[in-house]
C-alpha cells in the first residue's frame, strides 16, 4: 500500500534591499516572511556589499532555506528579475553564485513564483521591504526588526493571498 503525504502549503513574501547600491558604502539585506495557516515568521540576513538584484535573489533563498521539510511554496516577490529567471524566461548571465544558492534552496520544494507590485501598500510585501531596508541600514540582523515585521502582518490568512 502506497502512502501519500500532502505537502504543507507555505506562502513566502520576500524582499531585498541594497542601500547605496553600487557605492563603496553599500549595505544590503534580505528578508522573507513565511506564512502557514495564518501564522507568520520572519527571517533575515545581512548581506554586506551586494546589489539590489543579489539581495532580491538572496531574499527568496532565505525564505526557502528556513523550511525544514519539503513544502508546496508560493513565493511572492517584487523582483521581476527573480520571477522571470526562476520561471525560465530570463537567462542567467550574472550573479551565478546567488542563483546557485536559490537553486539549492528551492530544489526540495514545489515552488510557484509570482511577481507582486512593490510599494503599493500591500501589507505583507511592505513589511518585508521595510524589514530589509532596516536591516541593511543597521548593518546586522536585529530580531526586533523581524518581530516588528511579523507584528505588522498579524494573523493574516495566507490562504487568501494571490
C-alpha positions in Angstrom: 0.0 0.0 0.0 1.5 3.4 -1.1 1.5 6.1 1.5 0.9 9.6 0.1 1.8 12.6 2.1 0.4 16.1 1.5 2.9 18.8 1.4 2.4 21.8 3.7 1.3 24.8 1.7 3.5 27.8 2.6 3.4 31.4 1.4 6.6 33.5 1.2 6.8 37.2 0.7 10.4 38.2 0.2 12.3 41.4 -0.5 15.9 42.5 -0.7 17.3 46.0 -0.2 20.7 47.5 -1.1 21.3 50.9 0.3 23.9 52.8 -1.6 23.6 50.3 -4.5 26.9 50.4 -6.4 28.7 52.7 -3.9 31.5 51.9 -1.6 29.2 52.3 1.4 26.8 49.8 0.0 24.9 47.7 2.6 22.3 45.0 1.6 19.9 42.8 3.4 17.3 40.1 2.5 14.1 39.3 4.3 11.4 36.6 3.9 8.1 36.4 5.7 6.7 32.9 5.8 3.1 32.2 6.2 1.5 28.9 7.2 -2.1 28.5 8.2 -2.3 32.2 9.2 0.8 32.2 11.3 3.8 34.2 10.1 7.6 34.1 10.8 10.3 36.5 9.6 13.8 35.5 8.6 16.5 37.9 7.6 20.1 38.1 6.5 22.6 40.9 6.4 24.5 40.6 3.1 27.0 43.4 3.4 28.1 44.5 -0.1 25.5 43.2 -2.5 23.5 44.7 -5.3 19.7 45.1 -5.3 19.4 42.1 -7.7 21.6 39.9 -5.5 19.6 40.9 -2.4 16.3 40.0 -4.1 17.7 36.6 -5.1 19.0 36.1 -1.5 15.6 37.0 0.0 13.9 34.2 -1.9 16.7 31.8 -0.8 16.4 32.9 2.9 12.7 32.0 2.9 13.1 28.6 1.2 16.2 27.7 3.4 14.0 28.3 6.5 11.7 25.5 5.6 12.6 22.2 7.5 10.8 19.8 5.1 9.6 19.7 1.5 6.7 22.0 1.0 4.4 23.4 -1.7 5.5 27.0 -1.7 4.0 30.1 -3.3 6.8 32.8 -3.4 5.8 36.4 -3.9 8.5 39.0 -4.8 8.5 42.4 -6.3 11.5 41.4 -8.4 10.6 40.5 -11.9 14.2 39.5 -12.3 13.8 36.7 -9.8 10.4 35.6 -11.1 11.3 35.6 -14.8 14.6 33.9 -14.2 13.2 31.2 -11.9 10.3 30.6 -14.4 12.9 30.1 -17.2 12.2 33.3 -19.2 15.4 35.2 -18.4 18.8 33.7 -19.0 21.4 33.6 -16.1 24.3 35.8 -17.3 25.4 37.2 -14.0 25.0 36.6 -10.2 25.7 32.9 -10.8 26.7 32.1 -7.2 23.5 33.8 -6.0 21.4 31.7 -8.4 23.1 28.6 -7.3 22.1 29.3 -3.7 18.5 29.9 -4.7 18.5 26.7 -6.8 19.8 24.7 -3.8 17.2 26.2 -1.6 14.3 25.5 -3.9 15.3 22.0 -5.0 13.3 20.0 -2.5 10.2 22.1 -2.8 7.4 22.6 -5.3 7.6 26.3 -5.9 5.3 28.7 -7.7 6.9 32.1 -8.4 4.8 35.2 -8.6 5.6 38.8 -9.1 3.8 41.3 -6.9 4.0 45.1 -7.4 6.1 46.6 -4.7 5.5 49.9 -2.8 1.7 49.9 -3.4 0.6 49.3 0.2 0.4 45.5 0.2 0.6 44.8 3.9 2.9 41.8 3.8 5.1 43.0 1.0 5.6 46.3 2.6 6.5 44.6 5.9 9.2 42.6 4.1 10.5 45.7 2.3 10.7 47.8 5.5 12.5 45.0 7.4 15.0 44.5 4.6 15.8 48.2 4.5 16.0 48.4 8.3 18.5 45.5 8.5 20.6 47.0 5.7 20.7 50.3 7.5 21.5 48.7 10.8 24.3 46.6 9.3 23.1 43.4 11.1 20.0 41.3 11.7 18.1 42.7 14.6 15.4 40.4 16.0 13.3 43.4 16.9 13.1 44.3 13.2 11.9 40.8 12.3 9.4 40.8 15.2 8.0 44.2 14.1 7.5 42.8 10.6 5.5 39.8 11.9 3.5 42.1 14.2 2.6 44.3 11.2 1.3 41.2 9.4 -0.5 39.9 12.4 -2.7 36.8 11.8 -3.3 37.5 8.1 -4.8 34.4 6.4 -2.3 33.4 3.8 -4.9 31.2 2.0 -6.5 34.4 0.7 -3.2 35.7 -0.8 -2.7 35.6 -4.6 
